[in-house]
């Protein structure tokens, strides 16, 4: 199993270990549907070494299979349960632009 690596939300260089490797990870599951969602769900202990650094919009890099390069996922939700564990939900970085059909721009004329 490849452990996810935690990065800041604004990171642009992913050739290092960022804030750290989430080696306390209990489970990491990536779901990819054909022409559908590409998401990751992580079970992580709330007393894990990097738990206090995981926040909304943080980036996670993980190798999803043996054939592709590691993929980036952006955290969109963290839910704590009663057993001192948390479930971290992240979607593929390609979803960052969903809802923004065109980048903002100005034009001097039509």
Phi and psi in radians as a Rosetta constraint file:
Dihedral C 1 N 2 CA 2 C 2 CIRCULARHARMONIC -1.658 0.35
Dihedral N 2 CA 2 C 2 N 3 CIRCULARHARMONIC 2.188 0.35
Dihedral C 2 N 3 CA 3 C 3 CIRCULARHARMONIC -1.411 0.35
Dihedral N 3 CA 3 C 3 N 4 CIRCULARHARMONIC 2.470 0.35
Dihedral C 3 N 4 CA 4 C 4 CIRCULARHARMONIC -1.135 0.35
Dihedral N 4 CA 4 C 4 N 5 CIRCULARHARMONIC 2.604 0.35
Dihedral C 4 N 5 CA 5 C 5 CIRCULARHARMONIC -1.976 0.35
Dihedral N 5 CA 5 C 5 N 6 CIRCULARHARMONIC 2.293 0.35
Dihedral C 5 N 6 CA 6 C 6 CIRCULARHARMONIC -1.620 0.35
Dihedral N 6 CA 6 C 6 N 7 CIRCULARHARMONIC 2.314 0.35
Dihedral C 6 N 7 CA 7 C 7 CIRCULARHARMONIC -2.235 0.35
Dihedral N 7 CA 7 C 7 N 8 CIRCULARHARMONIC 2.768 0.35
Dihedral C 7 N 8 CA 8 C 8 CIRCULARHARMONIC -1.105 0.35
Dihedral N 8 CA 8 C 8 N 9 CIRCULARHARMONIC 2.754 0.35
Dihedral C 8 N 9 CA 9 C 9 CIRCULARHARMONIC -1.163 0.35
Dihedral N 9 CA 9 C 9 N 10 CIRCULARHARMONIC -0.380 0.35
Dihedral C 9 N 10 CA 10 C 10 CIRCULARHARMONIC -1.819 0.35
Dihedral N 10 CA 10 C 10 N 11 CIRCULARHARMONIC 0.129 0.35
Dihedral C 10 N 11 CA 11 C 11 CIRCULARHARMONIC -1.100 0.35
Dihedral N 11 CA 11 C 11 N 12 CIRCULARHARMONIC 2.488 0.35
Dihedral C 11 N 12 CA 12 C 12 CIRCULARHARMONIC -2.229 0.35
Dihedral N 12 CA 12 C 12 N 13 CIRCULARHARMONIC -0.166 0.35
Dihedral C 12 N 13 CA 13 C 13 CIRCULARHARMONIC -1.976 0.35
Dihedral N 13 CA 13 C 13 N 14 CIRCULARHARMONIC 2.025 0.35
Dihedral C 13 N 14 CA 14 C 14 CIRCULARHARMONIC -1.946 0.35
Dihedral N 14 CA 14 C 14 N 15 CIRCULARHARMONIC 0.468 0.35
Dihedral C 14 N 15 CA 15 C 15 CIRCULARHARMONIC -1.690 0.35
Dihedral N 15 CA 15 C 15 N 16 CIRCULARHARMONIC 0.454 0.35
Dihedral C 15 N 16 CA 16 C 16 CIRCULARHARMONIC -2.536 0.35
Dihedral N 16 CA 16 C 16 N 17 CIRCULARHARMONIC 3.133 0.35
Dihedral C 16 N 17 CA 17 C 17 CIRCULARHARMONIC -1.557 0.35
Dihedral N 17 CA 17 C 17 N 18 CIRCULARHARMONIC 0.278 0.35
Dihedral C 17 N 18 CA 18 C 18 CIRCULARHARMONIC 0.898 0.35
Dihedral N 18 CA 18 C 18 N 19 CIRCULARHARMONIC -2.367 0.35
Dihedral C 18 N 19 CA 19 C 19 CIRCULARHARMONIC -1.295 0.35
Dihedral N 19 CA 19 C 19 N 20 CIRCULARHARMONIC -0.418 0.35
Dihedral C 19 N 20 CA 20 C 20 CIRCULARHARMONIC 2.638 0.35
Dihedral N 20 CA 20 C 20 N 21 CIRCULARHARMONIC 2.890 0.35
Dihedral C 20 N 21 CA 21 C 21 CIRCULARHARMONIC -1.540 0.35
Dihedral N 21 CA 21 C 21 N 22 CIRCULARHARMONIC 2.321 0.35
Dihedral C 21 N 22 CA 22 C 22 CIRCULARHARMONIC -1.470 0.35
Dihedral N 22 CA 22 C 22 N 23 CIRCULARHARMONIC 1.167 0.35
Dihedral C 22 N 23 CA 23 C 23 CIRCULARHARMONIC -1.285 0.35
Dihedral N 23 CA 23 C 23 N 24 CIRCULARHARMONIC -0.219 0.35
Dihedral C 23 N 24 CA 24 C 24 CIRCULARHARMONIC -1.453 0.35
Dihedral N 24 CA 24 C 24 N 25 CIRCULARHARMONIC 0.031 0.35
Dihedral C 24 N 25 CA 25 C 25 CIRCULARHARMONIC -0.963 0.35
Dihedral N 25 CA 25 C 25 N 26 CIRCULARHARMONIC 2.239 0.35
Dihedral C 25 N 26 CA 26 C 26 CIRCULARHARMONIC -1.408 0.35
Dihedral N 26 CA 26 C 26 N 27 CIRCULARHARMONIC -0.800 0.35
Dihedral C 26 N 27 CA 27 C 27 CIRCULARHARMONIC -2.655 0.35
Dihedral N 27 CA 27 C 27 N 28 CIRCULARHARMONIC 2.689 0.35
Dihedral C 27 N 28 CA 28 C 28 CIRCULARHARMONIC -2.502 0.35
Dihedral N 28 CA 28 C 28 N 29 CIRCULARHARMONIC 2.047 0.35
Dihedral C 28 N 29 CA 29 C 29 CIRCULARHARMONIC -2.188 0.35
Dihedral N 29 CA 29 C 29 N 30 CIRCULARHARMONIC 2.244 0.35
Dihedral C 29 N 30 CA 30 C 30 CIRCULARHARMONIC -1.918 0.35
Dihedral N 30 CA 30 C 30 N 31 CIRCULARHARMONIC 2.260 0.35
Dihedral C 30 N 31 CA 31 C 31 CIRCULARHARMONIC -1.987 0.35
Dihedral N 31 CA 31 C 31 N 32 CIRCULARHARMONIC 2.160 0.35
Dihedral C 31 N 32 CA 32 C 32 CIRCULARHARMONIC -2.272 0.35
Dihedral N 32 CA 32 C 32 N 33 CIRCULARHARMONIC 2.093 0.35
Dihedral C 32 N 33 CA 33 C 33 CIRCULARHARMONIC -1.846 0.35
Dihedral N 33 CA 33 C 33 N 34 CIRCULARHARMONIC 2.513 0.35
Dihedral C 33 N 34 CA 34 C 34 CIRCULARHARMONIC -1.058 0.35
Dihedral N 34 CA 34 C 34 N 35 CIRCULARHARMONIC 2.192 0.35
Dihedral C 34 N 35 CA 35 C 35 CIRCULARHARMONIC 0.928 0.35
Dihedral N 35 CA 35 C 35 N 36 CIRCULARHARMONIC 0.562 0.35
Dihedral C 35 N 36 CA 36 C 36 CIRCULARHARMONIC -2.447 0.35
Dihedral N 36 CA 36 C 36 N 37 CIRCULARHARMONIC -2.625 0.35
Dihedral C 36 N 37 CA 37 C 37 CIRCULARHARMONIC -1.242 0.35
Dihedral N 37 CA 37 C 37 N 38 CIRCULARHARMONIC 2.668 0.35
Dihedral C 37 N 38 CA 38 C 38 CIRCULARHARMONIC -2.375 0.35
Dihedral N 38 CA 38 C 38 N 39 CIRCULARHARMONIC 1.633 0.35
Dihedral C 38 N 39 CA 39 C 39 CIRCULARHARMONIC -2.278 0.35
Dihedral N 39 CA 39 C 39 N 40 CIRCULARHARMONIC 2.811 0.35
Dihedral C 39 N 40 CA 40 C 40 CIRCULARHARMONIC -2.233 0.35
Dihedral N 40 CA 40 C 40 N 41 CIRCULARHARMONIC 2.422 0.35
Dihedral C 40 N 41 CA 41 C 41 CIRCULARHARMONIC -2.168 0.35
Dihedral N 41 CA 41 C 41 N 42 CIRCULARHARMONIC 2.223 0.35
Dihedral C 41 N 42 CA 42 C 42 CIRCULARHARMONIC -2.127 0.35
Dihedral N 42 CA 42 C 42 N 43 CIRCULARHARMONIC 2.341 0.35
Dihedral C 42 N 43 CA 43 C 43 CIRCULARHARMONIC -1.717 0.35
Dihedral N 43 CA 43 C 43 N 44 CIRCULARHARMONIC 2.196 0.35
Dihedral C 43 N 44 CA 44 C 44 CIRCULARHARMONIC -2.449 0.35
Dihedral N 44 CA 44 C 44 N 45 CIRCULARHARMONIC 2.387 0.35
Dihedral C 44 N 45 CA 45 C 45 CIRCULARHARMONIC -1.204 0.35
Dihedral N 45 CA 45 C 45 N 46 CIRCULARHARMONIC 2.407 0.35
Dihedral C 45 N 46 CA 46 C 46 CIRCULARHARMONIC -1.231 0.35
Dihedral N 46 CA 46 C 46 N 47 CIRCULARHARMONIC -0.178 0.35
Dihedral C 46 N 47 CA 47 C 47 CIRCULARHARMONIC -1.844 0.35
Dihedral N 47 CA 47 C 47 N 48 CIRCULARHARMONIC 0.286 0.35
Dihedral C 47 N 48 CA 48 C 48 CIRCULARHARMONIC -1.154 0.35
Dihedral N 48 CA 48 C 48 N 49 CIRCULARHARMONIC 2.786 0.35
Dihedral C 48 N 49 CA 49 C 49 CIRCULARHARMONIC -1.044 0.35
Dihedral N 49 CA 49 C 49 N 50 CIRCULARHARMONIC -0.619 0.35
Dihedral C 49 N 50 CA 50 C 50 CIRCULARHARMONIC -1.965 0.35
Dihedral N 50 CA 50 C 50 N 51 CIRCULARHARMONIC 0.204 0.35
Dihedral C 50 N 51 CA 51 C 51 CIRCULARHARMONIC -1.046 0.35
Dihedral N 51 CA 51 C 51 N 52 CIRCULARHARMONIC -0.689 0.35
Dihedral C 51 N 52 CA 52 C 52 CIRCULARHARMONIC -1.208 0.35
Dihedral N 52 CA 52 C 52 N 53 CIRCULARHARMONIC -0.216 0.35
Dihedral C 52 N 53 CA 53 C 53 CIRCULARHARMONIC -1.680 0.35
Dihedral N 53 CA 53 C 53 N 54 CIRCULARHARMONIC -0.210 0.35
Dihedral C 53 N 54 CA 54 C 54 CIRCULARHARMONIC -1.413 0.35
Dihedral N 54 CA 54 C 54 N 55 CIRCULARHARMONIC 2.178 0.35
Dihedral C 54 N 55 CA 55 C 55 CIRCULARHARMONIC -2.502 0.35
Dihedral N 55 CA 55 C 55 N 56 CIRCULARHARMONIC 2.960 0.35
Dihedral C 55 N 56 CA 56 C 56 CIRCULARHARMONIC -0.984 0.35
Dihedral N 56 CA 56 C 56 N 57 CIRCULARHARMONIC 2.402 0.35
Dihedral C 56 N 57 CA 57 C 57 CIRCULARHARMONIC 1.357 0.35
Dihedral N 57 CA 57 C 57 N 58 CIRCULARHARMONIC -0.002 0.35
Dihedral C 57 N 58 CA 58 C 58 CIRCULARHARMONIC -1.083 0.35
Dihedral N 58 CA 58 C 58 N 59 CIRCULARHARMONIC 2.708 0.35
Dihedral C 58 N 59 CA 59 C 59 CIRCULARHARMONIC -1.823 0.35
Dihedral N 59 CA 59 C 59 N 60 CIRCULARHARMONIC 2.492 0.35
Dihedral C 59 N 60 CA 60 C 60 CIRCULARHARMONIC -2.218 0.35
Dihedral N 60 CA 60 C 60 N 61 CIRCULARHARMONIC 2.328 0.35
Dihedral C 60 N 61 CA 61 C 61 CIRCULARHARMONIC -1.966 0.35
Dihedral N 61 CA 61 C 61 N 62 CIRCULARHARMONIC 2.263 0.35
Dihedral C 61 N 62 CA 62 C 62 CIRCULARHARMONIC -2.604 0.35
Dihedral N 62 CA 62 C 62 N 63 CIRCULARHARMONIC 2.557 0.35
Dihedral C 62 N 63 CA 63 C 63 CIRCULARHARMONIC -1.454 0.35
Dihedral N 63 CA 63 C 63 N 64 CIRCULARHARMONIC 1.995 0.35
Dihedral C 63 N 64 CA 64 C 64 CIRCULARHARMONIC -1.489 0.35
Dihedral N 64 CA 64 C 64 N 65 CIRCULARHARMONIC -0.431 0.35
Dihedral C 64 N 65 CA 65 C 65 CIRCULARHARMONIC -2.757 0.35
Dihedral N 65 CA 65 C 65 N 66 CIRCULARHARMONIC 3.079 0.35
Dihedral C 65 N 66 CA 66 C 66 CIRCULARHARMONIC -1.383 0.35
Dihedral N 66 CA 66 C 66 N 67 CIRCULARHARMONIC -0.147 0.35
Dihedral C 66 N 67 CA 67 C 67 CIRCULARHARMONIC -1.744 0.35
Dihedral N 67 CA 67 C 67 N 68 CIRCULARHARMONIC -0.386 0.35
Dihedral C 67 N 68 CA 68 C 68 CIRCULARHARMONIC -1.933 0.35
Dihedral N 68 CA 68 C 68 N 69 CIRCULARHARMONIC 2.815 0.35
Dihedral C 68 N 69 CA 69 C 69 CIRCULARHARMONIC -1.187 0.35
Dihedral N 69 CA 69 C 69 N 70 CIRCULARHARMONIC 2.791 0.35
Dihedral C 69 N 70 CA 70 C 70 CIRCULARHARMONIC -0.987 0.35
Dihedral N 70 CA 70 C 70 N 71 CIRCULARHARMONIC 2.523 0.35
Dihedral C 70 N 71 CA 71 C 71 CIRCULARHARMONIC -1.901 0.35
Dihedral N 71 CA 71 C 71 N 72 CIRCULARHARMONIC 2.685 0.35
Dihedral C 71 N 72 CA 72 C 72 CIRCULARHARMONIC -1.774 0.35
Dihedral N 72 CA 72 C 72 N 73 CIRCULARHARMONIC 2.419 0.35
Dihedral C 72 N 73 CA 73 C 73 CIRCULARHARMONIC -2.279 0.35
Dihedral N 73 CA 73 C 73 N 74 CIRCULARHARMONIC 2.536 0.35
Dihedral C 73 N 74 CA 74 C 74 CIRCULARHARMONIC -1.912 0.35
Dihedral N 74 CA 74 C 74 N 75 CIRCULARHARMONIC 2.240 0.35
Dihedral C 74 N 75 CA 75 C 75 CIRCULARHARMONIC -1.174 0.35
Dihedral N 75 CA 75 C 75 N 76 CIRCULARHARMONIC 2.265 0.35
Dihedral C 75 N 76 CA 76 C 76 CIRCULARHARMONIC -2.102 0.35
Dihedral N 76 CA 76 C 76 N 77 CIRCULARHARMONIC -0.196 0.35
Dihedral C 76 N 77 CA 77 C 77 CIRCULARHARMONIC -2.802 0.35
Dihedral N 77 CA 77 C 77 N 78 CIRCULARHARMONIC 2.530 0.35
Dihedral C 77 N 78 CA 78 C 78 CIRCULARHARMONIC -2.328 0.35
Dihedral N 78 CA 78 C 78 N 79 CIRCULARHARMONIC 2.155 0.35
Dihedral C 78 N 79 CA 79 C 79 CIRCULARHARMONIC -2.134 0.35
Dihedral N 79 CA 79 C 79 N 80 CIRCULARHARMONIC 2.161 0.35
Dihedral C 79 N 80 CA 80 C 80 CIRCULARHARMONIC -1.593 0.35
Dihedral N 80 CA 80 C 80 N 81 CIRCULARHARMONIC 2.504 0.35
Dihedral C 80 N 81 CA 81 C 81 CIRCULARHARMONIC -1.969 0.35
Dihedral N 81 CA 81 C 81 N 82 CIRCULARHARMONIC -3.107 0.35
Dihedral C 81 N 82 CA 82 C 82 CIRCULARHARMONIC -1.293 0.35
Dihedral N 82 CA 82 C 82 N 83 CIRCULARHARMONIC -0.253 0.35
Dihedral C 82 N 83 CA 83 C 83 CIRCULARHARMONIC -1.721 0.35
Dihedral N 83 CA 83 C 83 N 84 CIRCULARHARMONIC 0.469 0.35
Dihedral C 83 N 84 CA 84 C 84 CIRCULARHARMONIC 1.133 0.35
Dihedral N 84 CA 84 C 84 N 85 CIRCULARHARMONIC 0.370 0.35
Dihedral C 84 N 85 CA 85 C 85 CIRCULARHARMONIC -2.031 0.35
Dihedral N 85 CA 85 C 85 N 86 CIRCULARHARMONIC 2.791 0.35
Dihedral C 85 N 86 CA 86 C 86 CIRCULARHARMONIC -2.280 0.35
Dihedral N 86 CA 86 C 86 N 87 CIRCULARHARMONIC 2.640 0.35
Dihedral C 86 N 87 CA 87 C 87 CIRCULARHARMONIC -1.929 0.35
Dihedral N 87 CA 87 C 87 N 88 CIRCULARHARMONIC 2.185 0.35
Dihedral C 87 N 88 CA 88 C 88 CIRCULARHARMONIC -1.905 0.35
Dihedral N 88 CA 88 C 88 N 89 CIRCULARHARMONIC 2.205 0.35
Dihedral C 88 N 89 CA 89 C 89 CIRCULARHARMONIC -1.905 0.35
Dihedral N 89 CA 89 C 89 N 90 CIRCULARHARMONIC 2.327 0.35
Dihedral C 89 N 90 CA 90 C 90 CIRCULARHARMONIC -2.473 0.35
Dihedral N 90 CA 90 C 90 N 91 CIRCULARHARMONIC 2.554 0.35
Dihedral C 90 N 91 CA 91 C 91 CIRCULARHARMONIC -2.040 0.35
Dihedral N 91 CA 91 C 91 N 92 CIRCULARHARMONIC 2.731 0.35
Dihedral C 91 N 92 CA 92 C 92 CIRCULARHARMONIC -0.992 0.35
Dihedral N 92 CA 92 C 92 N 93 CIRCULARHARMONIC 2.561 0.35
Dihedral C 92 N 93 CA 93 C 93 CIRCULARHARMONIC -1.054 0.35
Dihedral N 93 CA 93 C 93 N 94 CIRCULARHARMONIC -0.395 0.35
Dihedral C 93 N 94 CA 94 C 94 CIRCULARHARMONIC -1.144 0.35
Dihedral N 94 CA 94 C 94 N 95 CIRCULARHARMONIC -0.316 0.35
Dihedral C 94 N 95 CA 95 C 95 CIRCULARHARMONIC -1.395 0.35
Dihedral N 95 CA 95 C 95 N 96 CIRCULARHARMONIC -0.097 0.35
Dihedral C 95 N 96 CA 96 C 96 CIRCULARHARMONIC -0.995 0.35
Dihedral N 96 CA 96 C 96 N 97 CIRCULARHARMONIC -0.572 0.35
Dihedral C 96 N 97 CA 97 C 97 CIRCULARHARMONIC -1.660 0.35
Dihedral N 97 CA 97 C 97 N 98 CIRCULARHARMONIC 0.074 0.35
Dihedral C 97 N 98 CA 98 C 98 CIRCULARHARMONIC -1.164 0.35
Dihedral N 98 CA 98 C 98 N 99 CIRCULARHARMONIC 2.395 0.35
Dihedral C 98 N 99 CA 99 C 99 CIRCULARHARMONIC 1.558 0.35
Dihedral N 99 CA 99 C 99 N 100 CIRCULARHARMONIC -0.089 0.35
Dihedral C 99 N 100 CA 100 C 100 CIRCULARHARMONIC -2.108 0.35
Dihedral N 100 CA 100 C 100 N 101 CIRCULARHARMONIC 1.562 0.35
Dihedral C 100 N 101 CA 101 C 101 CIRCULARHARMONIC -1.170 0.35
Dihedral N 101 CA 101 C 101 N 102 CIRCULARHARMONIC -0.592 0.35
Dihedral C 101 N 102 CA 102 C 102 CIRCULARHARMONIC -2.457 0.35
Dihedral N 102 CA 102 C 102 N 103 CIRCULARHARMONIC 2.428 0.35
Dihedral C 102 N 103 CA 103 C 103 CIRCULARHARMONIC -1.118 0.35
Dihedral N 103 CA 103 C 103 N 104 CIRCULARHARMONIC 2.538 0.35
Dihedral C 103 N 104 CA 104 C 104 CIRCULARHARMONIC -1.042 0.35
Dihedral N 104 CA 104 C 104 N 105 CIRCULARHARMONIC 2.415 0.35
Dihedral C 104 N 105 CA 105 C 105 CIRCULARHARMONIC -2.697 0.35
Dihedral N 105 CA 105 C 105 N 106 CIRCULARHARMONIC 2.899 0.35
Dihedral C 105 N 106 CA 106 C 106 CIRCULARHARMONIC -2.226 0.35
Dihedral N 106 CA 106 C 106 N 107 CIRCULARHARMONIC 2.633 0.35
Dihedral C 106 N 107 CA 107 C 107 CIRCULARHARMONIC -2.292 0.35
Dihedral N 107 CA 107 C 107 N 108 CIRCULARHARMONIC 2.390 0.35
Dihedral C 107 N 108 CA 108 C 108 CIRCULARHARMONIC -1.206 0.35
Dihedral N 108 CA 108 C 108 N 109 CIRCULARHARMONIC -0.433 0.35
Dihedral C 108 N 109 CA 109 C 109 CIRCULARHARMONIC -2.702 0.35
Dihedral N 109 CA 109 C 109 N 110 CIRCULARHARMONIC 3.001 0.35
